Amino acid sequence: MNTIEFIFSNKVLLALLAIIGTYLFSIRLFPVLIYLSHKKNLMDEPVERSSHSKKTPTLGGVGIFISFSLVIIMFGIFADFIREDLIKLLTVIGASILLLFLGLKDDLLVISPRKKFIGQFIASLLVILATDVRIVSMEGIFGLYTLPYFVSVIFTLFVFVLIINAFNLIDGIDGLAGGIAVMVCGFFGVYYMLNEQLFMAMLSFVLIGAQCGFLEHNLSKSQKLFMGDSGSLFTGFLLAYQIVEFLNFNLFTSSDFKIDNAPILALGLMAYPLFDTLRVFAVRIYNGKSPFSADKNHIHHRWLVKGLSHRAASFVIVLSNILVVILTIMMKSINVHIQLVLCLLLGCVVFLLPIALKKIELQNNYISLKSNSTSVQDK
């Protein structure tokens, strides 16, 4: 057995090689992009709703994409992927390039939400139609099982666009988007590796390595770098792709590692991005604003108001999301509709904590002011 055969026969070694190799490649690449950003003034200018006060390079997404794509292609060469996986690899890279340039244009020039949606539709539809990666069953949710082909394509397209935008919208503080991506990919990497799905496992582990390299700079004070739309759009797309593949594969596999409540677990993995997006959209519509208008009403912004640093707020949110995932796994034997309700309630409890604390603080301040006012009048 030669060295390459030994590596690919050892799952743990292969996973570590994918993560560490991509990480080491990315941390050599990001300083070059930071230098280029400063040299060409490709920077994010702070505005009123920004969570930062200095001009910061926004080419993080370019570095994540280059690291991810080059390493996954190298694995494709040496791992001898089957023809179906090679087609998936080419299609995923092609769709990612489209979203990368779409996001890069938005980072540098700013484009309308309509154009961004069109690009997301095209990229998602390319993967759905070219590789037939789609959600084919609701697995009993709302009494629905197998979906007709056309309905399946439309619903899968909706899921792709929803997850891409939800992930894009949480990229508001340092470490959050990257942290959520690492968490989701960590679960899928282990799941796919246990189920002998080499291509999907490598996709997950390589993306973890690229995100870890980015996080080192995103959380740095001297070499700070933002993911930008160029990174959040294509990363959100890759997370959506893993989720749809997971739902499809898990439905038909007879493996010992099959997940009984896969749709609910998928919701749990993306609990924070989906919950925060739907909440923000609802608040904006209630206030008579466009759901796509920018503001600082996200839950992660509320943690900053409570005095947490970017690093601490991101850690608390990612930890909360992990808690939702663990509890979702634990209630796998319960009726699927009860699971869905409990998952939503769990999200409300763990993610709305800063808002609840703020209301308690305001109520206490009001009681204190009222008490002081009464004391003055008595005197």
C-alpha positions as CSV (number, residue, x, y, z in Angstrom):
1,M,0.0,0.0,0.0
2,N,1.5,3.3,-1.1
3,T,1.3,6.6,0.9
4,I,-1.8,8.0,-0.9
5,E,-3.7,4.7,-0.6
6,F,-2.8,4.6,3.2
7,I,-4.1,8.2,3.7
8,F,-7.4,7.6,1.9
9,S,-8.0,4.4,3.8
10,N,-7.6,6.2,7.1
11,K,-10.7,8.4,7.7
12,V,-9.3,10.3,10.7
13,L,-6.0,11.0,9.0
14,L,-7.8,12.1,5.8
15,A,-10.1,14.5,7.7
16,L,-7.1,16.0,9.6
17,L,-5.1,16.4,6.3
18,A,-8.0,18.1,4.6
19,I,-8.6,20.6,7.5
20,I,-4.9,21.3,8.4
21,G,-3.8,21.4,4.7
22,T,-6.4,23.9,3.7
23,Y,-5.8,25.9,6.9
24,L,-2.0,26.2,6.2
25,F,-2.6,27.1,2.6
26,S,-5.2,29.8,3.5
27,I,-3.1,31.5,6.2
28,R,-0.4,32.0,3.6
29,L,-2.9,33.5,1.2
30,F,-4.8,35.9,3.4
31,P,-1.9,38.2,4.2
32,V,-1.4,38.7,0.4
33,L,-5.1,39.6,0.0
34,I,-4.9,42.0,3.0
35,Y,-1.8,43.7,1.4
36,L,-3.6,43.9,-1.9
37,S,-6.7,45.4,-0.3
38,H,-4.7,48.1,1.4
39,K,-2.7,48.8,-1.8
40,K,-5.8,49.1,-4.0
41,N,-8.0,50.5,-1.3
42,L,-10.4,47.6,-1.6
43,M,-11.8,48.3,1.9
44,D,-15.1,48.4,3.7
45,E,-15.9,51.9,4.8
46,P,-17.6,52.2,8.2
47,V,-21.2,53.6,8.1
48,E,-23.7,54.3,10.8
49,R,-25.0,50.7,11.0
50,S,-21.5,49.2,10.9
51,S,-20.1,47.2,13.9
52,H,-16.6,48.4,13.2
53,S,-14.9,51.8,13.3
54,K,-11.9,51.3,10.8
55,K,-11.6,50.7,7.1
56,T,-11.2,46.9,6.7
57,P,-10.3,44.7,3.8
58,T,-13.2,42.7,2.4
59,L,-11.5,40.1,0.2
60,G,-11.8,37.3,2.8
61,G,-14.3,35.5,0.6
62,V,-11.8,35.4,-2.3
63,G,-9.2,33.7,0.0
64,I,-11.8,31.2,1.3
65,F,-12.8,30.3,-2.2
66,I,-9.3,29.9,-3.6
67,S,-8.2,27.8,-0.6
68,F,-11.4,25.7,-0.8
69,S,-11.5,25.2,-4.6
70,L,-7.8,24.4,-5.1
71,V,-7.6,21.9,-2.3
72,I,-10.9,20.1,-3.1
73,I,-9.8,19.8,-6.7
74,M,-6.5,18.3,-5.6
75,F,-8.4,15.7,-3.5
76,G,-10.5,15.0,-6.5
77,I,-7.4,14.2,-8.5
78,F,-5.8,11.9,-5.9
79,A,-8.9,10.4,-4.4
80,D,-10.1,9.1,-7.8
81,F,-13.7,10.3,-7.3
82,I,-16.4,8.4,-9.2
83,R,-17.8,10.1,-12.3
84,E,-20.9,11.3,-10.5
85,D,-18.9,13.0,-7.8
86,L,-16.6,14.6,-10.4
87,I,-19.7,16.1,-12.1
88,K,-20.9,17.4,-8.7
89,L,-17.5,18.8,-8.0
90,L,-17.4,20.7,-11.3
91,T,-21.0,22.0,-10.9
92,V,-20.4,23.1,-7.3
93,I,-17.2,25.0,-8.3
94,G,-19.0,26.6,-11.2
95,A,-21.9,27.8,-9.1
96,S,-19.5,29.0,-6.4
97,I,-17.6,31.1,-8.9
98,L,-20.8,32.7,-10.0
99,L,-21.7,33.6,-6.5
100,L,-18.2,34.7,-5.6
101,F,-18.1,37.3,-8.4
102,L,-21.7,38.4,-7.6
103,G,-20.7,39.0,-4.0
104,L,-17.4,40.6,-5.0
105,K,-19.2,43.1,-7.2
106,D,-21.6,43.9,-4.4
107,D,-18.6,44.4,-2.0
108,L,-16.9,46.8,-4.3
109,L,-19.7,48.5,-6.2
110,V,-22.9,47.6,-4.4
111,I,-25.7,45.9,-6.5
112,S,-29.4,45.7,-6.0
113,P,-31.1,42.8,-4.1
114,R,-32.9,41.8,-7.3
115,K,-29.6,41.2,-9.1
116,K,-28.3,39.2,-6.2
117,F,-31.4,37.1,-6.1
118,I,-31.2,36.4,-9.9
119,G,-27.6,35.2,-9.4
120,Q,-28.5,33.0,-6.5
121,F,-31.4,31.5,-8.5
122,I,-29.1,30.7,-11.5
123,A,-26.4,29.2,-9.3
124,S,-28.8,27.1,-7.3
125,L,-30.8,25.9,-10.4
126,L,-27.6,24.9,-12.1
127,V,-26.7,22.5,-9.3
128,I,-30.3,21.2,-8.9
129,L,-30.8,20.5,-12.6
130,A,-27.3,19.3,-13.5
131,T,-26.8,16.9,-10.6
132,D,-30.4,16.2,-9.6
133,V,-29.6,17.3,-6.0
134,R,-33.0,18.1,-4.6
135,I,-35.4,17.5,-1.6
136,V,-37.6,14.6,-2.8
137,S,-39.7,14.1,0.4
138,M,-40.9,16.0,3.4
139,E,-40.7,12.8,5.4
140,G,-44.2,13.2,7.0
141,I,-44.0,16.9,8.0
142,F,-47.4,18.5,7.5
143,G,-48.5,15.0,6.3
144,L,-46.4,15.3,3.1
145,Y,-44.1,12.6,1.9
146,T,-42.8,12.2,-1.8
147,L,-42.9,15.5,-3.7
148,P,-43.7,15.7,-7.5
149,Y,-40.6,16.5,-9.5
150,F,-41.6,20.1,-10.3
151,V,-42.6,20.8,-6.7
152,S,-39.4,19.2,-5.5
153,V,-37.3,21.5,-7.8
154,I,-39.1,24.6,-6.7
155,F,-39.0,23.8,-3.1
156,T,-35.3,22.9,-3.2
157,L,-34.6,26.2,-5.1
158,F,-36.4,28.0,-2.3
159,V,-34.3,26.3,0.4
160,F,-31.1,27.2,-1.4
161,V,-32.0,30.8,-1.7
162,L,-33.3,31.0,1.9
163,I,-30.2,29.5,3.4
164,I,-27.8,31.6,1.2
165,N,-29.5,34.8,2.3
166,A,-29.9,33.8,5.9
167,F,-26.2,33.1,6.1
168,N,-25.4,36.3,4.3
169,L,-27.4,38.3,6.8
170,I,-25.6,36.9,9.9
171,D,-22.3,38.1,8.7
172,G,-22.5,41.2,10.8
173,I,-19.9,40.7,13.6
174,D,-16.4,39.1,13.7
175,G,-16.4,35.4,14.0
176,L,-20.1,34.6,13.7
177,A,-20.5,33.5,10.1
178,G,-17.2,31.6,10.1
179,G,-18.1,30.0,13.4
180,I,-21.6,28.8,12.2
181,A,-20.0,27.5,9.0
182,V,-17.4,25.4,10.9
183,M,-20.1,24.0,13.2
184,V,-22.4,22.9,10.4
185,C,-19.5,21.5,8.3
186,G,-18.2,19.7,11.4
187,F,-21.4,17.8,11.7
188,F,-21.7,17.0,8.0
189,G,-18.0,16.0,7.7
190,V,-18.4,13.4,10.4
191,Y,-21.8,12.2,9.1
192,Y,-20.6,11.8,5.5
193,M,-17.3,10.2,6.5
194,L,-19.1,7.6,8.6
195,N,-21.4,6.9,5.6
196,E,-18.5,6.4,3.2
197,Q,-19.4,9.5,1.2
198,L,-15.9,10.7,0.4
199,F,-16.6,13.6,-1.8
200,M,-19.1,15.2,0.5
201,A,-16.9,14.6,3.6
202,M,-14.0,16.2,1.8
203,L,-16.1,19.2,0.8
204,S,-17.1,19.7,4.5
205,F,-13.6,19.2,5.9
206,V,-11.9,21.4,3.3
207,L,-14.3,24.2,3.9
208,I,-13.6,23.9,7.7
209,G,-9.9,24.4,7.0
210,A,-10.6,27.5,4.8
211,Q,-12.9,29.0,7.4
212,C,-10.5,28.4,10.2
213,G,-7.8,30.3,8.3
214,F,-10.2,33.1,7.7
215,L,-11.3,33.2,11.3
216,E,-7.7,33.7,12.5
217,H,-7.6,36.9,10.5
218,N,-11.2,37.9,11.0
219,L,-10.7,37.9,14.8
220,S,-7.2,39.5,14.6
221,K,-6.7,43.1,15.7
222,S,-3.7,43.8,13.4
223,Q,-4.5,41.7,10.3
224,K,-8.3,41.9,10.3
225,L,-10.2,40.8,7.3
226,F,-13.9,40.6,6.5
227,M,-15.6,37.7,4.6
228,G,-17.7,40.1,2.6
229,D,-20.6,39.1,0.4
230,S,-18.1,37.3,-1.9
231,G,-17.5,34.8,1.0
232,S,-20.9,34.7,2.6
233,L,-22.9,34.0,-0.6
234,F,-20.8,31.1,-1.8
235,T,-20.3,29.7,1.8
236,G,-24.1,29.9,2.4
237,F,-24.5,28.1,-1.0
238,L,-22.2,25.3,0.1
239,L,-24.0,24.9,3.4
240,A,-27.3,24.7,1.6
241,Y,-25.8,22.1,-0.8
242,Q,-24.6,19.9,2.1
243,I,-28.1,20.1,3.8
244,V,-30.0,19.1,0.6
245,E,-27.5,16.3,-0.1
246,F,-27.9,15.2,3.5
247,L,-31.7,15.1,3.3
248,N,-31.6,13.2,0.0
249,F,-28.9,10.7,1.0
250,N,-30.2,10.1,4.5
251,L,-33.7,9.3,3.1
252,F,-32.5,6.4,1.0
253,T,-29.6,5.0,2.9
254,S,-29.8,1.9,5.0
255,S,-26.6,2.7,6.9
256,D,-26.3,2.3,10.7
257,F,-25.6,6.0,10.8
258,K,-28.9,7.1,9.4
259,I,-30.5,10.1,11.2
260,D,-34.2,9.4,12.1
261,N,-35.2,13.1,12.2
262,A,-33.1,14.5,9.4
263,P,-35.4,17.5,8.4
264,I,-35.7,18.7,12.0
265,L,-32.0,18.3,12.5
266,A,-31.3,20.3,9.3
267,L,-33.4,23.1,10.8
268,G,-31.5,22.8,14.1
269,L,-28.1,23.1,12.3
270,M,-29.2,26.3,10.6
271,A,-31.3,27.5,13.6
272,Y,-29.6,30.8,14.3
273,P,-29.3,32.1,10.6
274,L,-32.9,31.1,9.8
275,F,-34.4,32.3,13.1
276,D,-32.6,35.7,13.1
277,T,-33.4,36.3,9.4
278,L,-37.2,35.6,9.8
279,R,-37.3,37.7,13.0
280,V,-35.5,40.6,11.4
281,F,-37.7,40.4,8.3
282,A,-40.9,40.3,10.4
283,V,-39.7,43.4,12.5
284,R,-38.9,45.4,9.3
285,I,-42.2,44.6,7.7
286,Y,-44.1,45.4,10.9
287,N,-42.3,48.8,11.0
288,G,-43.3,49.5,7.4
289,K,-39.8,49.0,6.0
290,S,-38.4,46.8,3.2
291,P,-37.4,43.4,4.6
292,F,-34.0,43.9,2.8
293,S,-33.3,47.3,4.3
294,A,-30.1,47.3,6.4
295,D,-30.3,47.9,10.2
296,K,-28.7,46.9,13.5
297,N,-31.7,44.9,14.8
298,H,-30.1,41.5,14.5
299,I,-29.7,39.4,17.6
300,H,-25.9,39.5,17.4
301,H,-26.1,43.4,17.5
302,R,-28.2,43.1,20.7
303,W,-25.4,41.1,22.3
304,L,-23.0,43.9,21.5
305,V,-25.3,46.4,23.1
306,K,-25.3,44.2,26.2
307,G,-21.5,44.8,26.4
308,L,-20.1,41.6,24.8
309,S,-17.2,41.8,22.4
310,H,-17.5,40.5,18.9
311,R,-15.6,37.3,19.9
312,A,-17.8,36.7,23.0
313,A,-21.1,37.4,21.2
314,S,-20.1,35.0,18.4
315,F,-19.1,32.3,20.9
316,V,-22.4,32.6,22.8
317,I,-24.5,32.4,19.6
318,V,-22.6,29.4,18.1
319,L,-22.7,27.7,21.5
320,S,-26.5,28.3,21.6
321,N,-26.9,26.9,18.2
322,I,-24.9,23.8,19.2
323,L,-27.3,23.4,22.2
324,V,-30.3,23.5,19.8
325,V,-28.6,20.7,17.7
326,I,-27.9,18.5,20.7
327,L,-31.5,18.9,22.0
328,T,-32.9,18.2,18.5
329,I,-30.9,14.9,18.3
330,M,-32.1,13.9,21.8
331,M,-35.8,14.2,20.9
332,K,-35.5,12.1,17.7
333,S,-38.1,9.6,18.9
334,I,-40.8,12.1,19.4
335,N,-43.5,12.8,16.8
336,V,-42.1,14.9,14.0
337,H,-44.6,17.8,14.5
338,I,-43.9,18.0,18.2
339,Q,-40.1,18.1,17.3
340,L,-40.8,21.0,14.9
341,V,-42.6,23.0,17.6
342,L,-40.0,22.2,20.2
343,C,-37.2,23.2,17.8
344,L,-38.9,26.6,17.2
345,L,-39.5,27.1,21.0
346,L,-35.8,26.2,21.7
347,G,-34.8,28.8,19.2
348,C,-37.0,31.4,20.8
349,V,-35.6,30.7,24.3
350,V,-31.9,30.6,23.5
351,F,-31.6,33.2,20.8
352,L,-34.0,35.9,22.2
353,L,-32.1,35.9,25.5
354,P,-30.4,39.4,24.9
355,I,-33.7,40.9,24.0
356,A,-35.4,39.4,27.1
357,L,-32.5,40.7,29.2
358,K,-32.9,44.2,27.7
359,K,-36.6,44.3,28.5
360,I,-35.9,43.2,32.1
361,E,-33.3,45.9,32.4
362,L,-35.6,48.6,31.0
363,Q,-38.4,47.4,33.4
364,N,-36.0,47.5,36.3
365,N,-34.8,51.0,35.3
366,Y,-38.4,52.1,35.0
367,I,-39.3,50.8,38.5
368,S,-36.1,52.4,39.9
369,L,-37.0,55.8,38.4
370,K,-40.5,55.6,39.6
371,S,-39.3,54.7,43.1
372,N,-36.9,57.6,43.1
373,S,-39.5,59.9,41.9
374,T,-41.9,58.8,44.6
375,S,-39.2,59.3,47.2
376,V,-38.5,62.9,46.1
377,Q,-42.2,63.7,46.2
378,D,-42.5,62.3,49.8
379,K,-39.6,64.6,50.8
